[in-house]
Amino acid sequence: MRYQISGKQIDIGEALQTHVQTELSEILSKYAGRPTEAVVVFSKTGHEYAAEAVVHLSTGLTVQATARDPEIYAAFDACGEKMDKQLRRYKRRLKDHHRDRPDPVEISGGGSYILAPTVDDSDEAEQPDDTPIIVAEDEAKIPAISVGEAVMQMELASSPVLVFRNEKQDRINVVYRRDDGNIGWIDPHTGDNTV
């Protein structure tokens, strides 16, 4: 497994990197047979350290956890406990998908954009058209998975929405968390006008 351990405007020592690798390996060995990459980022805000860990599994799932504490080691340990709890919750499903899928999940690329908020009408003279300003552009990974795996992926990543390619129908689908707490699923039908 590949580790990427870094700090945002703080130096992290060799001992902390070793601690992170040891703890993550121990957590992941209990649940996920084939983790491929772990990205851990430490930062400091005021008197608290924050540890954010993202682990990509060969099954196409991404597990993400964040924790804060006045001590940097305690912040990572709390982050590891959250990740352990998420993986424990989905242990049976992870093993079932791992058994059914001998090859890693196929991932395709897609653009991800962050648009600037709309401008007041008073600034209309400064803007030549109604096109929103793109603030950031990034490459997004779109996995080819089932609807059940997509819901599990969304919950593991603590994300409100997930775009994926439905492996059964081979078209782009979306799952999202609704305001009432339930999960919504968007499955667009293309070229079929039958009711």
N, C-alpha and C positions, 0 to 999 in steps of 0.2 A: 504494500500500500504506500502511496505517495503522501507525505505530510508537507503542508505549507503552514508554518507557524510564524506569525509576525506580530508586531506591535505598531499601533498608530501613535506616532510621536513619543513612544517610549521604547527603551531598550529592554529586551528580554534576554535572560541569560541562558546558558547551555543547560543548567540544572532544570529550569522551567520547561525547556523544550523536551528534555528527556522525560520529565514527569508527565507532560501532555501525551507523548507518544506511548508511554507505558500504560497510562490510564485508559486512553482511547482504545488501544489494542485489546486490553482486558474486557472493556465494555462490549466492543464489537465482536469479539470471539464468541461471546455467549449467544448472540442473536443472528448476526449476519455473516454468512460464510465467506463472502467475497467483497469486502469493501475495496474501492478503487482509489479514493482520494479523500483526504481530510484537510480542511482549511480552518485554522483557528486564528482569530484576530483578537488581540488584547488592546484595550484603550483605557484612558483614565479621564474621568469627569469629576472635577472637584476633589473630594476625598475618596471616591469610589473607583475601583477597577471594574471593567466590564470584560467578560469573556464571551465571544461568540464563536460557536463551532458549527460547521457545515460538513457533513459526511455524505459522499456520493457512493451508492452501492451499485454493484454490477446488475442488479435486478431493475435498475432504472429509478429507484427510490432515492430521495434526498432527505436526510434527517438533519434538523436544525434546532439548536438550542442556544439561549442567551441567559447569562446570570451576572449579577453585580454583587460586590462585597468590598469592604475596606482593604482586605488582603487579596493579593493577586492569585495566590494558590487556592484560597477559599472560593474565589470567583470561578476559577476553572472547575474546581470540584463540584460546586453547585450546578454548573453548566453540564458537567458529566452526569450528575444524578438526574437532571431533566431528560437528557438524551437516553439514559438507561431506562427511565420510566416510559418514554415514548416507544422504545424498541420492545420493552417487556409487554406493553399493551398490544402490540401488533406481532408478537413473536410467532403465533400459530400461522397467521396470514403470511408473514415473511417466509416461513419455512415452506408453506404450501406453494407459494409463487416460485420460490427457489427450486423446488422439485419439478414443477411443471415447465420451467423455462431453463433449458440447459445452456443457451447462448445469452449473452448480455442483451439488454433491451436496445433496439435500434433508436438512435437519436438523430433528429434532423434539426437544422438551424432555422432560425427565424429572427426577424428584426424586432427589437423592443425599444420603444421611444417614450421619453418623458416630455410632455408638451407644456409650454408656459401657460399660465392662466390668461384668460381673455383680457384685453385692454379696454379701458373706458371709451365711450363714444367721443369724449373730448379729445382723445389722442388719435382720432380717426385720420386726421390730416397727415400724421407721421407714418401711418401704416398704409402702404400702397394697395394691399389686398386683405382678404379675410383669412389668409392662411396662418394657422397658429405657428408660433416660433418653437422649434425643436430645441430643448435644453440639453438633452442627453440621448445618445444613441448607443445601443448595446446589442450583442448577439445573445439570443435566448435559445435554450435547448428545449426542443419539443419531443417528448418521448412517445414511442408507439406502444401503448399499454391498453389494458382493459379499463372499463369504467370503474370497477371496484378498486383496481390498483391506482387509478387517478384520484379517487376519493381518499384512499389511504395516503398517497403521496402528498396531497393538499394538506391533510391533517398533520402529517409528520413534519411538514415544512412550516406549519402554522401560517399558512397563506390563505387569503380570502378567495383566491381564484386560481385555477390551473388550466392551461391550454394544453391539449394532448391530441395525438392522432389515435383514433379508435382502431385498434388492431383488427377487429372483426370486420368493420365496414371500410377501413382504409380512408377515412376522412377526418378532418379536424373537428374536434368536439371541445366543449368547455364545461367544467364543473365549478360551482361557486357556492359560498356559504350565504344563505338567504338571511334577511333581517330577522325572521322568526326562528332562526337557529337550525333549520333544515338545510339539506344540500340540494341545490338546483343543478340540472344537467341540460345543456344545450347541444342538440344533435341536429344540425342543419341537413335537410334533405335537398339534394341537388338534382335538377332536371326531371323530377317526378311530380306531376301535377295531379296524381290520383289522391282521392280523399278516403 
